């Protein structure tokens, strides 16, 4: 888009509903006017009846890890991986991306402290070259107290916009038993059973350290710097109550209905995975996101490991009669924007907000993004 442009003949998805055959005027990268019917403009884009969505806000995506290390111990340069992924996520309708990097020294792949910290700093150096609003979500494995100084330095240097705590120890959370843990990490990272036993034993010993002190300290540092905090793979009422004491407002991927219902009752926002919605089940055989949303639980969808699924999760919820389209769209736009504190700027098609917009052709069985704009600038187009 140039300084002023008008999108006409669009089905505009607002937080309240869908405006049929409406127009949106954009001035200097912001939404200046929304009107049902036709609107004159010096430069016009005819949407031809396509849906106009707000740009997606993806608060949790591990895709960058696979972009850098697509196979075990096979690495590409970070700058190439980030720039190429930037193009792909624009094509998925994502206009604000929180790249998730894990600090988990006793896990495998890129999830060690020095590698994760280096990748985060390189992503930030590349920001001005990227088309999509690019931010960082730092994930702290609570068994790795050695990560604390790395994370504290990154937060104080303004390198992180979202922080989360996680515990991947087998026997709780995502991995209810040791076998489930081995089945996941062993094949993915080409680790032998003996190597996995070593990792598990080191995690067990690490949990005996002062992990609550590390968590309290890092959460406090985040609060001081205005960074939102989330928790990961919560599995009980007790854990949800613990989040409440820490004033943590988001739980990502609660693994069972007990944690899900308690989070809802406590006013803690629930973030579920869009791959889970599209597939209809969890890859770890935990909670079905589609079923959870059908029962009235769930506030946010994130792409987790598959950016392409955000768009298709929205239509899955709509076409299965689980949510009307505009409510499904809120789960990938306004709701995550609120959770991370950027909803005054983006996350919905409202006058005065940044023109982060996605034009979607839903005339076929598989909907597709046909144009994406970030702050009024076209960053992806198929026509």
N, C-alpha and C positions, 0 to 999 in steps of 0.2 A: 504494500500500500504506500501511496505518497502521503503528503501532508493532509489531504482531505479526500475521502472516498466514501461511497455509499453502497452497501450491499443490499440489493433488493430481491424481492420474490423468494424470500427464505422462510423456513419454518424455524422461528427463533425460540430456543429453549432457555427460558428464564427460571429462576428459583421457584416461581409459583406455577408455571405451566408452559405450554407451547403456544406461541403466537403464530397463527397460520398466515402465510403470505404477508410477512412483515418486512420492514427495512431497518437497517442499522447504519448510522452515520458515524464515521471515525474521523476525528480531527487530531492531528499531531500525536498519533499513537494512543489516543484515549477514545472511549465510547462517548460520543457527544449527544446522540439522540437515538431513541428506539421508538418506532411508530408502526402500528398496524397499517397495512396497505402500502402503496407506492410512495417513495420519497425522491424528489429531484436531487441531483447532485452533479458537480462538475465532472467527476469521474465515477462511473458506476460499474459494479460487478453484478451480473445477473446470476443468482444462485440456482435458478431453474427448479425451484421447489425443494432443494436439498435442505437438510437440517443444519442449523448453525448452533454449535455447542460452544460453551466457554472452554478455553484450553484446559487440559487435564493437569492436575497437580499431583504428582506421584511422590509421596513422602517416603517410600521405601522400595528401592530397586537394587538388587545385587547384580544386575546385568553387567556392570562394569568389570566385576571380578572375572566373569567368563569371557568378556571381551579381551582382557589382558592375558588370562590363562585359560584358553579354551580346552586344553587337555592337560593332564597332570604334568607339571614341570616343563610346559611348553609356553613360553612367554613372548608377548609382543610388546613393543615400546608403548609406554603409557600414552604418549601424545597421539599416536596413531589410533589406538583403541578408543580414546575419548572422543576424538574428532569424528571417527567413523560411526560411533554409537550415537553421537549428537544428531547425525543425519537420520538415523533409523528412528530415534524417538520422536523427532519432528513428524515423521511419516505416520507415527502411531497416534498423533494428536496430543502428545504431551508437550506442554509449553513451560512447565516448571518441573524440573527433575532434581530429586534429592538422591544423589549417588550414595549408596550405602557401603561403607567399608568397615570391616570387622577387626577389632583388636582382640585376638584370641591366640596367644603365643603357642598354646598347646594343641591347637587344631592344625590344619594343614593348608597347603596352597599359599595364597597371598595373605592369609589371616595371621600374620605375625606383626609385631608392633612397628618395627622399622619400615617394613614394606608398606603397611597401611598408611603410616604417617607420611612417607615419601609420596605415595600416590595422591593423597589428599592435597599436599602442597603443590604437586604438579597440576592437578585439576584446577586449582585456584589460579595458577599462573596462566592457564589456557582460557579462562572465562571469557575474556574479551573477544576471543576468536570463535566462540561458539554461538550458534543460532538460538538455542533454547536457554531459558533462564536456568542456570546450573548452580546447584547448592550441594552441600555435603551433609550426610547423615552418618555420624560416627557411632558404632555399636561396640559396647564394652562387655566382654565376656567376664563375668564377675569372679571367675576362678583365676584370672590373670591380673594380679595386683601390680605386676611389672608394667602394665600398660598405663598406670595412673599418671606418671610424669609426662609421657607422650601426649596423652589426651589433654592434660591440664595446659600444656604449652600450646597445643593446637587451638583450644578454646580461647585462651587469652590472646592469641595472635589473630583472632577473627577468622579462623579457617573452617569453622564448623557452625552449621545453622540448626542442626537437630541432633539430639543425643539419645541413645537408648541403652538400657541394660538388658542382658540376656544371660541365660544359664543353660548351656547345652550338655550338662552332665547327664549321663544315662541314669534312668530310674525315676525321672520326673520330667515335667515340661514336655517338649516335643518328643523326647525319646523315653518311653515308659519303661523300657528294659534295655539291657546291654546289647541284646541281639539286634534290636531295632537301630541302635546307634551304629553298630558295626556294619549292618546292611546298607546304611546310608553312606557313611564316610569311607568305608573300605573300598567299594567299587569306584566311587566318584573320584577319589584321590589316589587310587592304586596302592592301597596300604594292605600289608599282610595281616593275618589274624594276630600274629605276635606283635606287630607294630601297633595295632589298635589296642591290644591289652596294655601296652606301655603308656599310650596316651590316656587311657581310662584311669590307670593307677595314678598318673601324675595329676590328673584332674581331682581325683579323690583326695589326695594329700593337700592340694591347693585350697580346697574348700574349707580346710581346717584353719586357714589363715584368717586374718581380720578383714574379710570381704565386706561386712556391713560398714566398717569404717571407711573403706575405699569408696563404696557407693555413696554414702552420706557426703563425703568430701566432694566428689565429682558433681553430684546433683547440686550442691551448694555453689560450686564454681559456675555451673550452667545458669543458675538463678541470677547470680551476680552479673552475668553477661547477657541476660535476656534470651536464653536459648531454651526452647521447648524440650521436654523430656518425655520419653515413652518407655514402656516395658514390653518384653517379648516372651511369647509362649507361656503365659500364665495358666496355671492348672488347678487353682483352688480358691475358695473364698478367703482363706487366710492370706494368700498372696495379693489378692485384690485389696484387702484391708491394709496390707503393708504398703501398697502403692498409694492408698489414700493418706496414710501418715506422712508419706514423702511428698504429697501434693503432685503426684504424677497423673496427668490427665488423659493418657492414651494407653490402652493395652493392645499390642499387635498380636494377632493370631492366637487368641485364647484357645486352648486345645480341647476344652470340653464345655458342656452346657453349664456346669456349676460355676466356672469362672466367668463365662459369658453373661449369665443372668445376674451375678453379683456385680459385675462391672456396670451393667445397665442400671441396676438399682442404686449404685453409688454415684452415678453421674459421670463415670469414666467412659470416654469415647472408645469404641471398639473398631479397630482396623482389621479388616479381613483381606485375604488374597484374591485378586481377580482371576488367577489361574484356577483356583479352587471353585469359583463360581462357574467358569466356563466348562470345566471338566465335570462338575457336579460332585466332586469329592476331593479330599485332601490327599496329597502325595504321600503323607506320613500316616494315613489312615486315622487321622484325628477328626476334628469337627468339620462337618460339611457347611461351607459358607452359604451356599444356596439355601439350605434348610434353615440355617440360623436367621437369615434375612427374612425368609418367609414367615418366621415366628415373631418378627418385629425387632430382632436384635441386629446390631451392626450399623455403624455410622459412616465408615470410610472404606474405600477399596484402594489397595495399592497393587502395583504390578508384581511385587516380590521378585521373581526371577524371569518374568516374561512380559516386557512392555507392550507387546501386541495385544495382550488380553484385556487391557483396560476398556477399550472400545467394545469388544465383544462381550465382556461381562455386563456392560450397560444394556445391550440389546438382549442378552440372555434373561436378565431380570424382567425386562419389559415384555418380551415375547412369551415368557412362561407365566405372565400374570402375577409376578411376585411384587413388583413395584411399577407404578406408572413411569414413563420415560423421564420426566423432569426430576422425579425423586431419585431415580437411578443415576442420573447425571450429577446430581448434587453429591453423591458418594465419591465421585472422582474429581470434583472441582471445588465447590464451595466448602464442603465439610472438611476436607484435608487442609484447605487454605486457612480455615479458622483454627484448626488444631495446631498449625505451625505459626499462626499469628500474622498471616499476610492477606487476610480476607478483605481488608480495606483497599487493597491494591488490585487484587485479581481473584479469580475463582467463580465469577458469575458475569453474565451479560447484564450489566447495570450502568446507567449513565454516570460518568465520572471515573469509572474504573479503566485500567489498562486494557487495550484491545488485544487480549490473548484469546484467539478465536479459532474454531475448527469447523470446516465445512464437510459434512458427511453425506455421502450418497447411500441411502438405505433402500434403493429400488430393487436390489437383488437379494438373494438369500444370504450372502455374506456382505455386510455393510463395509464401506471403505472410506477412509479419509481422502478427500480430494484436494483440500487446501488447508494450510495451517499458517496462522499469523501470530507473531510475538511482538507485542507493543506496536501493532499496526504494520509491521514489516512481514511480508510474505517469506516464509522460510521453507515451505514445501508446497508443491503443486503438481498435479497430474494432468491439468488442462490449462 
